Amino acid sequence: FFFLMIRRPPRSTQSRSSAASDVYKRQEYMGIFIYLDLDQGTAQSQIPGILNDKSNKLDIWITAIVITWLENKQKESKDTWQLINKKAKQWLAKQSIDINSLQQPALTLLNCQQK
């Protein structure tokens, strides 16, 4: 995976909660998720066209991917991520972004990355 935050848990733990915990630690105070070890060229080439007019489109895209990952791949631990998910969605709303418009492209990317 080219996203450090959405990686398989370390072999020593092999638990999904470890991966989710890594993601929680990467949320900024305003609600966006920061990314480390990101191949920005690859990530930018995957940004949906509806974000082209946004100056912070990579921040928006990464945040949408994390929200989608939490809601689709971490359902069993929803009680641990509800608040950070809400904060991220509020940040997207302040950017005039409807998360629903980004979830399908994000889910497609996530499913491709897991193969």
N, C-alpha and C positions, 0 to 999 in steps of 0.2 A: 504494500500500500504506500502511496506517496503522502498520506496524511499520518503523521506520528500519532495524532490524537485518536485516530480510528484504526487502531492496530490490534492485533491479537494480544491477549494478555501474556506476560512473561511465562515461560515454561514452568517456572517454580510455583506459580499460583494457578494458572490455567482457569481462572474464574472470570466470568463476564463482568463481575462487579469491579475487578481490578482495572479493566479497560475503561469502564464508566468513570471510575475514580480519577483516572488520568485525564479524562475529558473535563471533569468538574474543575480541576485545578487550572485549566487553561481559559476559564472565563474571566474576562476583564470586568471591572466594577460597573461599567456602563451596560454590559450584557453581551457584548460580542465575544467570540471565541478567538483566542490567538492561536497561531499555528507555528509549529517548529518543524524543521527538517522537511519543509514543503518544497516540492519541485514547482516553483511558481509558474514556469512556462507551461507545464502540463495543467496545473490548476486553472490558469487564465484561459487556456484554450477550451476548457470545459464550461466556462461561465455562460449561462443562458443569455441570449440576445436581449431579453427584456431589461437587463441590467446595464446595457451599454452606455446609457446616459448618466450613470451614477459614478461619482468620483471615487467612492469607497466600495466599488463592486466586489473586490476580492474579499473584504471583510463581510459583506452581506452574503456572498456565496458560501464562504466557510461556515458562517453561522447557520445558514439554511441547511447545509449538509449535516452539521452536528444535531440540529433539531430533528431532522429526518431520521438520522441514525438512532437517536434516543427513542423516538416514538415507534420506530419499526424494528429495531434490533435489540432494544433493551427494555421491552415491555414489562418483563418480570420484575424489574427493579424501579418501577415508575415512582414509587413513594420516595425514592432517594434523589430523583432528578426533577421532580415537578417544579420546584421553585426556580431552579436555574433555567429550565425550559421556558417558564413564564417570563422571566427577565429577558431572555434572548428574543422572545416573540415581541415583547414590548419595545425593545430596541429596534427590531425590524419595522414595527408599526411607525415608530418615529421617523424612520427613513422612507416612509410611504411605500412599504413593501408588504404585499400579501403573501405570507408564507405558503399558502396553498398553490400559488403560481410557480413556486420553486421546488416543491416537494417531489413531483414526478421526475424532473431532471436529476435531482439529488439522489433519489432512490435508484434510478438507472445507473448513475455513477457508482453508488455503493455496491450494487449487485455486480457490476462489472469488475470492481476492485476485489471482490471476494472470491472470484473464480481462479 
